[in-house]
Amino acid sequence: MMELLQTPVDQRPQWAALAEHRARLDGVSLRRLFAENPGRASEFTLGVDGLLLDYSKNLIDAEVMGALVDLAYATGVHRRIEAMFEGERINTTEDRAAAHVALRAARDQRMVIDGENVVPRVHHVLDEMGAFATRIRSGAWLGYTGKAIKNVVNIGIGGSDLGPVMAAEALSAYSDPGLNVRFVSNVDGSDIVSALRGLDQSETLYVVVSKTFTTVETLTNARTARRLLVDALGNEDAVRRHFVAVSTNAKQVRHFGIETENMFGFWDWVGGRYSVESAVGLSLMIAIGPENFASMTDGFRAMDTHFREAPLAHNMPVLLALIGLWYNNFHDAQTHAILPYSTYLARFPAYLQQLDMESNGKSVDTEGRLVRVRTGPVVWGEPGTNGQHAFYQLLHQGTHLVPCDFIGFLRPVDGPDEHHDLLMANFFAQTEALAFGRSEEEVAAAGVRADLVPHRSFAGDRPTNTLLAGRLNPFVLGQLVALYEHKVFTQGVLWGINSFDQWGVELGKVLAHRIFDELSQDEPPAPGHDESTNSLVSMYRTAAARRVRPRPGGDRDGAAVR
Ligand SMILES: O=P(O)(O)OC[C@H]1O[C@H](O)[C@H](O)[C@@H](O)[C@@H]1O
């Protein structure tokens, strides 16, 4: 039987209905929507296991939400959710499952992928990680010279870095203060130099994380770390006590020189950017301990269960996805800001950048056709209140519509109460100001000089979601990450794209490989690029030939660009 092609989303009647709603609501302000519906905030608020989403300050009404939910059903979001949990090969271009939800399954749950219940394997690795983390934390694991480990250095990039680094920072208040956990990702040699500054190699454990174990940045950093370790400790045998690997590729791990007894595995059905809950989170587990890690897993699982079971109209990830689509496709918004009111979540926007932009930065649908609607937005953000003193001007008075997610907590992790009151006062004030603005009449009535009135008015109608939880802890972090994972997946389904491949990162890698030879070989291949690239390569080679190494704390290398 011939398979029917999936209807492009913009050809669906539900899309046309949304366009009509967009026209109907044109010029209708949030002030009016709130005035007309005194129960609006409670109508558009949803709580899931202590995490609250207030989406009332969006340019929506009940009809819009109804039409968006209709679109979700029409595009089969409910069926795709089930397919993900059933371990189907939903990553069609790579012909594999995308079953990160299995990483969070309880010990007695079943998740079948390619005919095998993978939950026992998942828990086997989690148990191994737990035992290893406990040995490191208790001082039972000794380095080559007999000293306990005090420093853990995670070497990885992309999904093998951003998740652990984000979560380790988010949960740093839950970390063992006696352990120094650092992260090296960039191939820029300054990254490893600065990460290792002040560390004693005899007390340092390297966790080399790479799904493929072929990523050039990670292998380069790992080789450099190994050389430094062996130089410091004087024997290759030291590697066994100071290096562990996290990978799906045992062959390459062995090839690098790490025994598989020091390897923690995961599987090809875990995408890199969806992997923090797998062995990729080993450094994090060492930092916060297995119990806190398990509590984070519980948070993930709570959101997974909600995502699978709640009807789409009351499903938090689906609602975020639909509201995002509403701005992306019907309000011409090109970006989406993530604004956590927590210093500990400083890396959360960067983490979500990979999650969202690598997943949904696609222009071809699952059928191989060019998509005709805009897909994933540019995701960016910084913690509040810092951002308020930097870029919020544009959010309030600029010409771009920037939908924002404000993320905050009722109680502080630490610090004096006064700080938290001020922090959250700013959070609530910002979402209020963005939504309702300050009209010219109000500004004039406040006695502002007539010529300044336009400058000092705020149009309002700048949409925000408010995500509020009790306190930032491992459980809540798990909920938040799973929430965004599922939001991104849902949007991929709505747009008809595959959120689980990332072919777009390949071309640059291939070209870099070739240019590396041109930069570094004594007799390089003839440069065969465009005029611009050829001349940049040649300028670099000239500078490299004259390169002077900077002395520590002394001269800089001034030869490169003068
Ligand atoms: O874990 P690895 O195999 O080293 O991959 C690290 C990262 O590099 C790639 O280029 C991909 O774009 C990312 O999705 C991935 O997370």
The ligand as an SDF file (V2000), in Angstrom:
LIG
                    3D

 16 16  0  0  0  0  0  0  0  0999 V2000
   29.0590   13.3320   22.3950 O   0  0  0  0  0  0  0  0  0  0  0  0
   29.7770   13.5520   21.1040 P   0  0  0  0  0  0  0  0  0  0  0  0
   29.6590   12.3820   20.1750 O   0  0  0  0  0  0  0  0  0  0  0  0
   31.2210   13.9160   21.3580 O   0  0  0  0  0  0  0  0  0  0  0  0
   29.1010   14.7640   20.3650 O   0  0  0  0  0  0  0  0  0  0  0  0
   29.1450   16.0550   20.8760 C   0  0  0  0  0  0  0  0  0  0  0  0
   28.2740   17.0100   20.0860 C   0  0  0  0  0  0  0  0  0  0  0  0
   28.8450   17.2170   18.8220 O   0  0  0  0  0  0  0  0  0  0  0  0
   28.1110   17.1940   17.6300 C   0  0  0  0  0  0  0  0  0  0  0  0
   28.7130   18.0210   16.6850 O   0  0  0  0  0  0  0  0  0  0  0  0
   26.6340   17.4530   17.6990 C   0  0  0  0  0  0  0  0  0  0  0  0
   26.2540   18.6110   17.0240 O   0  0  0  0  0  0  0  0  0  0  0  0
   26.0770   17.4910   19.0980 C   0  0  0  0  0  0  0  0  0  0  0  0
   24.7380   17.0970   19.0320 O   0  0  0  0  0  0  0  0  0  0  0  0
   26.8240   16.5960   20.0360 C   0  0  0  0  0  0  0  0  0  0  0  0
   26.2380   16.6600   21.3100 O   0  0  0  0  0  0  0  0  0  0  0  0
  1  2  2  0
  2  3  1  0
  2  4  1  0
  2  5  1  0
  5  6  1  0
  6  7  1  0
  7  8  1  0
  7 15  1  0
  8  9  1  0
  9 10  1  0
  9 11  1  0
 11 12  1  0
 11 13  1  0
 13 14  1  0
 13 15  1  0
 15 16  1  0
M  END
$$$$
